[in-house]
Amino acid sequence: MESSEIATKINELQQLKDSLEKTIKAAEEKKREIEIMLQGLIKVESAQIPQVRIEEAKKIIASSREPVPHRTNRKLSTGVTKIDELLLGGLPLPSNIVLFGAPFTSKDLLASNFMANSLKENIPVVILTADKDINQIKYEISRSLNVDPDVVEGFEDEGMIRFVDVYSKSIQSQSTSKKAVVIDSITNLSLILKSVEIIEQDILKSYPYYRLVFISLTAFVPQFDEKVFMKFTQQFTQKRKANNCSALYMLEDGLFDQKVFETISYIMDGTIEFKIVNSKQYVKVVGLSNARTREWVEVYNRGETFDLGSFSLERVR
């Protein structure tokens, strides 16, 4: 091969090499672009997963719902089967019921199941909290529903859960709910009454009744003169009953004089009492027109709900 041919071949190969290098460089740049796009899509997909889970969980809950009934038997399920049986069908509609007992008894489980069951029945629930963080309440409801806490957030967005937050300001903190009605002070009783009434009026435009859970009356007892507190409690409960609400009021045992409990019970339609004796837990129904027994019945915790020992109509006195 002559020198001129060799020079030509070298030039061709050099051009080919340069072309390949440009192609490789362009391919590497394209590869980086694709990697960036892929990472972005993965982030978007990950961000969408909770919303997908929320919608799926809502569908599951909705599929098990019964239509919103104008109840002829005037009873609402508590969400705990054995308590419903004990009450011959559930809580009267309307009614005001005290859940009374020592801390860490199953009264808290009953309250969370009552709230969760409201969502299952497609009935709004109003939660007034004076001594518990809203996120904690949402978490307890989510466990009773066996869903992700984000699902409960979704129900709040839809207006199925309404919060009146008397707790956050008392600990000088921001409310953990953007949709809650925040009360500036536990002593502002008129604002508490008015706020619940406004929520109530809005709910009753679309629903025949609703549920309410008051967490808890215990926080109010030391803040007021007994007459002021009782007047507030009477006004609050009378208004709820007049507007077709079944409400539970949490009350802790051992933190105030027994006379206070007796006076509060007199205002209410009945109480469901819990106690612990020798490491065993018991429940008893006081007041209320119908119950299978008025005796103490043993409670057996079952995770996010509880069971009861045997009781029979023959034991009613």
Secondary structure, 3 states (H helix, E strand, C coil): CCHHHHHHHHHHHHHHHHHHHHHHHHHHHHHHHHHHHHHHHHHHHHHHHHHHHHHHHHHHHHHCCCCCCCCCCCEECCCCHHHHHHCCCCEECCEEEEEEECCCCCHHHHHHHHHHHHHHCCCCEEEEECCCCHHHHHHHHHHHHCCCHHHHHHHHHCCCEEEEECCHHHHCCCCCCCCCEECCCCCCHHHHHHHHHHHHHHHCCCCCCEEEEEECHHHCHHHCCHHHHHHHHHHHHHHHHHCCEEEEEEEECCCCCHHHHHHHHHHCCEEEEEEEECCEEEEEEEECCCCCCCCCEEEEEECCEEEECCCCHHHCC
